[in-house]
Amino acid sequence: MGLALANYWSQENTIIGISRTQSPEMDVDIIHYNCDLANEDETLSTIRKIVKNHKNIDVLINNAAVLTSLPVGILKPQDISRMIDVNLKAPILLSKVVFRKMIASKGGQIINITSMAPKLSVVGDSVYAATKSGLEAFSKVLNKEGHQFGIHVNNLGISAYPSGMLEQVLTDNSEKILNLIPHKQFAEFDQIVSALEFLGSGHKDIGGQTIYLGGV
């Protein structure tokens, strides 16, 4: 989804992408930085380089996430750590540095991509749901800290979206996921774009909110 969003917006905006590898499908106009978001030092070094190299950052979208769906009793410690590091710690670190940049610019929007997982409480998703729930709580508090500076922080809780993560969970059984979603459909790209553009458009009194797709 991150790649699709970056390509979509790159036609009219300067897009900065952070990921472990650069996709060959990435638009040539996108400025890409290689970074393993599970690595704290690498994450901080990369985002500090970005804020130094670019005068303004108007919108930060924290989209990266990893999922290992297993009951916690058999979940490997390294899988627990990676979900916490990528899904929760990395967005906090990125937001911290960009937040300070936005204060200097007197405004900005931070949008965190959360999930329907905390609401559905599916067996096997305990750690993943905890990271997304934690990210939502972080956003609410950060929004209170940022409002006086013209910075607003919101969340978009998407239902299942066709991606590598979804394929990992589906194992050729799409009905398993669809039956969990009240609207019985996967998230559509144009609906995600519409919600993100609404949240990112600079409404002065919309902050600390979560828009959920899928009817959850």
C-alpha positions as CSV (number, residue, x, y, z in Angstrom):
1,M,0.0,0.0,0.0
2,G,2.8,2.4,0.8
3,L,4.3,2.0,-2.7
4,A,0.9,2.6,-4.3
5,L,0.3,5.7,-2.3
6,A,3.7,7.1,-3.0
7,N,3.3,6.5,-6.8
8,Y,-0.2,8.1,-6.7
9,W,0.9,11.3,-5.0
10,S,4.3,11.7,-6.6
11,Q,2.7,13.3,-9.7
12,E,2.0,16.5,-7.8
13,N,4.0,16.3,-4.7
14,T,7.5,15.7,-3.4
15,I,7.3,12.2,-2.0
16,I,10.0,10.8,0.4
17,G,9.8,7.1,0.9
18,I,11.5,5.0,3.6
19,S,11.8,1.2,3.2
20,R,14.4,-1.5,3.4
21,T,14.6,-1.9,-0.3
22,Q,13.6,0.3,-3.3
23,S,10.9,-1.3,-5.4
24,P,11.5,-1.4,-9.2
25,E,7.9,-0.2,-9.5
26,M,8.7,3.0,-7.6
27,D,8.1,6.2,-9.5
28,V,11.4,7.9,-10.5
29,D,10.2,11.2,-8.9
30,I,10.1,9.6,-5.4
31,I,13.1,10.3,-3.1
32,H,13.9,7.0,-1.5
33,Y,15.9,6.3,1.6
34,N,16.9,2.7,2.5
35,C,16.3,1.9,6.2
36,D,15.5,-1.1,8.3
37,L,12.8,0.3,10.7
38,A,13.5,-2.5,13.1
39,N,16.9,-0.9,13.8
40,E,16.7,2.1,16.1
41,D,20.0,3.7,15.2
42,E,19.3,3.3,11.5
43,T,15.8,4.7,11.8
44,L,17.0,7.8,13.7
45,S,20.0,8.4,11.4
46,T,17.7,8.2,8.3
47,I,15.0,10.5,9.6
48,R,17.5,13.0,10.8
49,K,19.1,13.0,7.4
50,I,15.7,13.6,5.8
51,V,14.8,16.6,8.0
52,K,18.2,18.1,7.3
53,N,18.0,17.6,3.5
54,H,14.4,18.9,3.1
55,K,13.2,22.3,4.2
56,N,9.6,21.4,5.0
57,I,7.7,18.2,5.8
58,D,4.0,18.9,5.5
59,V,2.7,15.3,6.1
60,L,4.1,12.2,7.6
61,I,2.4,8.9,7.0
62,N,3.6,6.0,9.2
63,N,2.5,3.0,7.2
64,A,5.2,0.3,7.6
65,A,4.2,-2.8,9.6
66,V,5.0,-6.5,10.0
67,L,2.8,-9.3,11.2
68,T,3.5,-12.8,12.5
69,S,0.1,-14.3,13.3
70,L,0.6,-17.0,15.9
71,P,-0.7,-17.7,19.5
72,V,1.6,-15.9,21.8
73,G,2.7,-19.1,23.5
74,I,4.5,-20.2,20.4
75,L,5.5,-16.8,19.1
76,K,9.3,-16.5,18.8
77,P,10.8,-13.7,20.9
78,Q,12.4,-12.2,17.8
79,D,9.1,-12.0,16.1
80,I,7.6,-10.2,19.1
81,S,10.5,-7.7,19.1
82,R,10.3,-7.1,15.4
83,M,6.5,-6.3,15.5
84,I,7.1,-3.9,18.4
85,D,10.1,-2.3,16.8
86,V,8.5,-1.8,13.3
87,N,4.9,-1.2,14.2
88,L,5.2,0.9,17.3
89,K,8.7,2.0,18.1
90,A,9.7,3.2,14.6
91,P,6.6,5.4,14.1
92,I,7.2,7.0,17.5
93,L,10.9,7.7,16.6
94,L,10.0,9.1,13.2
95,S,7.2,11.2,14.6
96,K,9.5,12.6,17.3
97,V,12.0,14.0,14.9
98,V,9.4,15.1,12.3
99,F,7.3,16.7,15.1
100,R,10.2,19.0,16.0
101,K,10.6,19.9,12.3
102,M,6.9,20.7,12.1
103,I,7.1,22.9,15.2
104,A,9.8,25.0,13.4
105,S,7.5,25.2,10.3
106,K,4.5,26.1,12.5
107,G,2.3,23.2,11.2
108,G,2.0,19.8,9.8
109,Q,0.0,16.6,9.7
110,I,1.0,13.1,11.1
111,I,-1.2,10.2,10.1
112,N,-0.6,6.7,11.5
113,I,-1.9,3.7,9.7
114,T,-3.5,1.5,12.4
115,S,-5.7,-1.6,12.0
116,M,-9.0,-3.3,12.7
117,A,-7.0,-5.9,14.7
118,P,-7.5,-4.3,18.2
119,K,-11.3,-4.3,17.6
120,L,-11.5,-7.8,16.2
121,S,-9.3,-9.5,18.8
122,V,-8.4,-12.4,16.5
123,V,-6.5,-15.3,18.0
124,G,-2.9,-15.1,16.9
125,D,-2.8,-11.3,16.6
126,S,-2.3,-10.4,20.2
127,V,1.1,-8.7,19.8
128,Y,0.2,-7.1,16.4
129,A,-3.1,-5.8,17.9
130,A,-1.2,-4.4,20.9
131,T,1.2,-2.5,18.7
132,K,-1.6,-0.9,16.7
133,S,-3.6,-0.1,19.8
134,G,-0.5,1.5,21.3
135,L,0.1,3.5,18.1
136,E,-3.5,4.9,18.3
137,A,-3.0,5.9,22.0
138,F,0.3,7.6,21.1
139,S,-1.4,9.5,18.4
140,K,-4.1,10.9,20.7
141,V,-1.5,12.2,23.2
142,L,0.9,13.6,20.5
143,N,-2.0,15.4,18.9
144,K,-2.6,17.2,22.2
145,E,1.0,18.2,22.4
146,G,1.0,19.4,18.8
147,H,-2.3,21.3,18.5
148,Q,-0.8,24.6,19.9
149,F,1.8,24.4,17.1
150,G,-0.6,23.8,14.3
151,I,0.3,20.1,14.2
152,H,-2.5,17.5,14.1
153,V,-2.1,13.7,14.5
154,N,-4.8,11.2,13.4
155,N,-5.1,7.6,12.5
156,L,-6.5,5.6,9.7
157,G,-7.6,2.1,10.7
158,I,-7.7,0.0,7.6
159,S,-9.4,-3.3,7.1
160,A,-7.6,-6.0,5.1
161,Y,-5.8,-4.6,2.1
162,P,-4.4,-6.8,-0.8
163,S,-0.7,-6.9,0.0
164,G,2.1,-9.2,0.9
165,M,1.0,-9.2,4.5
166,L,-2.5,-10.2,3.6
167,E,-1.3,-13.0,1.4
168,Q,0.8,-14.3,4.3
169,V,-2.3,-14.5,6.5
170,L,-4.8,-15.7,3.9
171,T,-3.1,-19.0,2.9
172,D,-5.6,-19.3,0.0
173,N,-8.6,-18.7,2.3
174,S,-9.9,-15.2,1.7
175,E,-13.2,-16.1,3.3
176,K,-11.5,-16.5,6.6
177,I,-10.6,-12.7,6.6
178,L,-13.7,-11.5,4.9
179,N,-16.0,-13.1,7.4
180,L,-14.3,-11.0,10.1
181,I,-15.0,-7.7,8.4
182,P,-18.5,-6.3,8.9
183,H,-18.5,-4.9,5.3
184,K,-17.4,-8.2,3.9
185,Q,-14.9,-6.6,1.5
186,F,-11.2,-5.8,1.4
187,A,-10.2,-2.1,1.7
188,E,-10.2,-0.3,-1.7
189,F,-7.3,2.0,-2.7
190,D,-9.5,4.9,-3.6
191,Q,-11.2,4.8,-0.3
192,I,-7.9,4.8,1.5
193,V,-6.7,7.8,-0.5
194,S,-9.9,9.7,0.2
195,A,-9.6,9.1,3.9
196,L,-5.9,10.1,4.0
197,E,-6.5,13.2,1.9
198,F,-9.2,14.2,4.3
199,L,-7.0,13.7,7.4
200,G,-4.0,15.4,5.7
201,S,-5.8,18.5,4.4
202,G,-5.0,20.6,7.5
203,H,-8.4,20.8,9.3
204,K,-7.5,22.8,12.4
205,D,-10.0,21.1,14.7
206,I,-9.6,17.5,13.6
207,G,-7.0,15.7,15.7
208,G,-6.6,12.6,17.8
209,Q,-9.1,10.8,15.7
210,T,-9.3,7.4,14.1
211,I,-11.2,6.7,10.9
212,Y,-11.9,2.9,10.6
213,L,-12.6,1.3,7.2
214,G,-14.6,-1.9,6.9
215,G,-17.3,-1.1,9.3
216,V,-15.4,-2.2,12.4
